[in-house]
């Protein structure tokens, strides 16, 4: 893979070329004239180090920064070099041989140009682009064409910020004794260095496809949100508790679970997320463990105190809602083809169970949320929607019943989860031989959560010392 960075993409757009591209795209001449008037007579000045302003100078190139039209204009302009790139890709045998296809594309029957357009060769979002190929030679040829075409349209690829990444198959046996040599891609006089991970649109892509690194980064982002408001809110004894809880959900949890609807987590990943979420809840509640004891407020009790659901339930809920939105897309859309399809050559190379993927997680979500609740062999349904397949159920009435059904499934999941936690807590109490209450509940102080009153808290097994909060 190669992640492309364009130097000053918005400022490099040739306006005269932009008007021609808009006209070729079918934009009416009257509309183009109105857009041109927004860019006529633009001036700018520079504020010096001493605070003085420079002389005003005209700006005759680039798009208006901050204008609501600029992203749309850039997307239309950016589509023009992409069409030229796709055409040149179709004329290169090495590129065609190493393109990444979905299994739906096997068998041919299309022109070379159609095959390139249907292939998964790039991840594009505005000026952020990631190029994919199965070989280094194919990637080098692709980058050569891309750099040359961008130059023809006045765009420049940053050699320093453009990086390559090699996706490696996880070694299930013993890893190789020596690491492979670094990969260097040269294209059109530029040389791009190799990296082991790259942050693309807020998500971390690494060479092993390991979700643990992404979760660790997201945990740091969540704690940064807590520290940002620590003095003004979270560390103030008299601050409203509901305000703390709402800010936790709006900022910290949002940062922790950013992009989680596309993840394929394993059980250990859920445990990592739960550990971070538990510590965040304790910070918001203001819990401080009694001196000389290892027992702390359990995760289940913290969830009830704040009034929120577990991170596992949130991840599963968001994935199901996202799956419904993708299912409602037209069949030709790339997100639908990617999420519900399978890459050619993507079979499990080793022995044992197959690697965790998004579709396997989705099927598990349907099971854990009891999507077939109320369904009968004669009348199959998903979340109460009378359809034989879940993707058909997600399309009914624009997804409104699907959304409501997923939320109800999350409630069933949390009710079952809390019952399981209570049962496990009683078993741990019996194993320790506690002489406390039958339900193995004890009292623990909650500082800042309810005016210093006593709050019931389940006895937990010995843990590592958590953050001391006030």
Residue pairs with C-beta under 8 A, 6 or more apart in sequence:
1 130
1 131
1 132
1 133
1 139
1 164
1 165
1 166
1 167
1 198
1 205
2 130
2 131
2 139
2 142
2 143
2 162
2 163
2 164
2 165
2 185
2 192
3 128
3 129
3 130
3 131
3 162
3 163
3 164
3 165
3 198
3 200
4 128
4 129
4 130
4 131
4 143
4 146
4 157
4 162
5 157
5 158
5 161
5 162
6 12
6 127
6 150
6 155
6 156
6 157
6 158
7 156
7 157
7 158
8 62
8 156
9 74
9 126
9 127
9 155
10 62
10 63
10 65
10 70
10 74
10 127
11 61
11 62
11 63
12 61
12 62
12 154
12 155
12 156
13 61
13 62
13 63
13 73
13 74
13 77
13 154
14 61
14 153
14 154
15 36
15 39
15 60
15 61
15 62
17 77
17 153
17 154
18 73
18 77
19 32
19 36
21 76
21 77
21 79
21 80
22 32
22 35
22 73
22 76
23 29
23 32
24 80
25 76
25 79
27 76
35 69
35 73
38 64
38 67
38 69
39 63
39 64
41 58
42 58
42 59
42 60
42 64
43 56
43 57
43 58
43 59
44 56
44 57
44 59
45 53
45 54
45 55
45 56
45 57
46 53
46 54
47 53
47 54
48 54
63 70
63 73
63 74
64 70
71 126
74 126
74 127
75 126
77 153
78 124
78 126
78 127
80 153
81 149
81 150
81 152
81 153
81 155
82 124
84 149
84 152
85 145
85 146
85 149
86 113
86 116
86 117
87 113
88 145
88 149
89 95
89 96
89 99
89 116
89 121
89 142
89 145
90 96
90 111
90 112
90 113
90 115
90 116
91 112
92 141
92 145
94 135
94 137
94 138
94 141
95 133
95 138
95 141
95 142
95 145
96 112
96 115
96 116
97 138
98 133
98 134
98 135
98 137
98 138
98 139
99 115
99 116
99 119
99 120
99 121
99 133
99 134
99 138
100 119
100 120
100 121
100 132
100 133
100 134
100 343
100 344
101 115
101 118
101 119
101 120
101 343
101 344
102 118
102 120
102 337
102 338
102 341
102 342
102 343
102 344
103 341
103 342
103 343
103 344
104 337
104 341
105 115
105 118
105 119
105 344
106 344
108 115
110 118
120 132
120 334
120 338
120 343
121 131
121 132
121 133
121 142
122 129
122 130
122 131
122 132
123 129
123 130
123 132
123 200
124 130
125 201
128 200
128 201
130 200
130 205
131 139
131 142
131 143
131 146
133 139
133 142
134 345
136 183
136 185
139 164
139 185
140 185
140 186
140 187
141 187
143 185
143 187
143 188
143 190
143 192
144 187
144 188
146 157
146 187
147 157
147 187
147 188
147 190
148 188
150 156
150 157
151 188
157 190
159 190
159 191
159 192
162 190
162 192
163 192
163 193
163 194
163 195
163 198
164 183
164 184
164 185
164 192
164 193
164 194
164 195
165 194
165 195
165 196
165 197
165 198
165 205
165 206
165 207
166 180
166 183
166 194
166 207
167 207
167 209
168 207
168 208
169 349
170 208
170 209
170 355
172 350
172 351
172 352
173 350
182 193
182 194
183 194
184 191
184 192
184 193
184 194
185 191
185 192
186 192
196 206
196 207
197 204
197 205
197 206
197 207
197 213
198 204
198 205
198 206
199 205
202 258
202 259
203 214
203 258
203 259
203 262
204 213
204 214
204 217
206 213
206 214
211 263
211 264
211 265
211 266
211 269
212 268
212 269
212 272
214 263
215 269
215 272
215 273
215 276
216 272
218 255
218 256
218 257
218 258
219 256
219 272
219 276
221 255
221 256
221 258
222 252
222 253
222 255
222 256
222 276
222 280
223 252
223 276
223 280
224 255
225 251
225 252
225 255
226 234
226 248
226 252
226 280
226 283
226 284
229 247
229 251
233 239
233 243
233 244
233 247
234 244
234 283
234 284
235 470
237 286
237 447
237 448
237 470
239 448
241 284
241 285
241 448
241 449
241 450
244 284
245 284
245 306
245 307
245 308
248 280
248 281
248 284
248 306
249 308
252 280
253 277
253 280
253 308
253 311
253 314
256 273
256 276
256 277
256 280
256 311
257 273
257 311
257 314
257 315
257 318
260 314
260 315
260 318
260 319
261 315
261 318
261 319
261 321
261 322
262 319
262 322
262 358
263 269
263 315
263 319
263 358
263 361
264 356
264 357
264 358
264 360
264 361
265 273
265 315
265 356
265 361
266 356
270 311
270 312
270 315
273 311
273 312
273 315
274 299
274 310
274 311
274 312
277 299
277 310
277 311
278 299
278 302
279 466
279 467
281 299
281 302
281 303
281 305
281 306
282 296
282 297
282 302
282 466
282 467
282 469
283 467
283 469
284 306
285 297
285 302
285 305
285 306
285 446
285 447
285 448
285 449
286 446
286 447
286 448
286 449
286 469
286 470
287 296
287 297
287 302
287 444
287 445
287 446
287 447
287 449
287 469
288 445
288 447
288 468
288 469
288 470
289 295
289 296
289 444
289 466
290 444
290 445
294 462
294 463
295 442
295 444
295 457
295 459
295 460
296 444
296 457
296 460
296 463
296 466
297 305
297 444
297 446
297 455
297 457
298 421
298 425
298 457
298 458
298 460
299 310
299 421
300 417
300 418
300 421
300 422
300 425
300 458
301 455
301 456
301 457
301 458
303 309
303 310
304 418
305 446
305 449
305 455
309 317
309 410
309 414
310 414
310 417
312 417
313 410
313 413
313 414
313 417
316 365
316 368
316 369
316 410
316 413
317 369
317 406
317 407
317 409
317 410
319 358
319 361
319 362
319 365
320 362
320 365
320 366
320 369
320 406
320 409
321 402
321 403
321 406
323 339
323 362
323 390
323 391
323 394
324 394
324 399
324 402
324 403
324 406
325 399
326 335
326 336
326 339
326 340
327 336
327 340
327 390
327 391
327 394
327 395
328 394
328 395
328 398
328 399
329 335
329 336
330 336
331 337
339 358
339 359
340 359
340 391
348 354
348 355
354 360
366 372
366 382
366 390
368 413
369 383
369 406
369 409
369 410
369 412
369 413
370 409
370 412
370 413
371 382
371 383
371 390
371 405
371 409
372 380
372 381
372 382
373 383
373 384
373 409
373 412
374 381
374 384
375 381
375 382
379 386
380 386
380 387
380 388
381 387
381 393
382 389
382 390
382 393
382 405
383 393
383 401
383 402
383 404
383 405
383 406
383 408
383 409
384 401
384 405
384 408
385 393
385 396
385 401
385 402
385 405
387 393
387 396
393 401
393 402
393 405
394 402
396 402
421 458
422 439
422 458
425 440
425 458
425 459
425 460
426 439
426 440
428 440
428 459
428 460
428 461
429 436
429 440
429 459
430 440
432 459
434 440
434 459
436 442
436 459
440 458
440 459
441 456
441 457
441 458
441 459
442 456
442 457
442 458
442 459
443 454
443 455
443 456
443 457
444 454
444 455
444 456
444 457
445 452
445 454
445 455
446 452
446 453
446 454
446 455
447 470
448 470
449 455
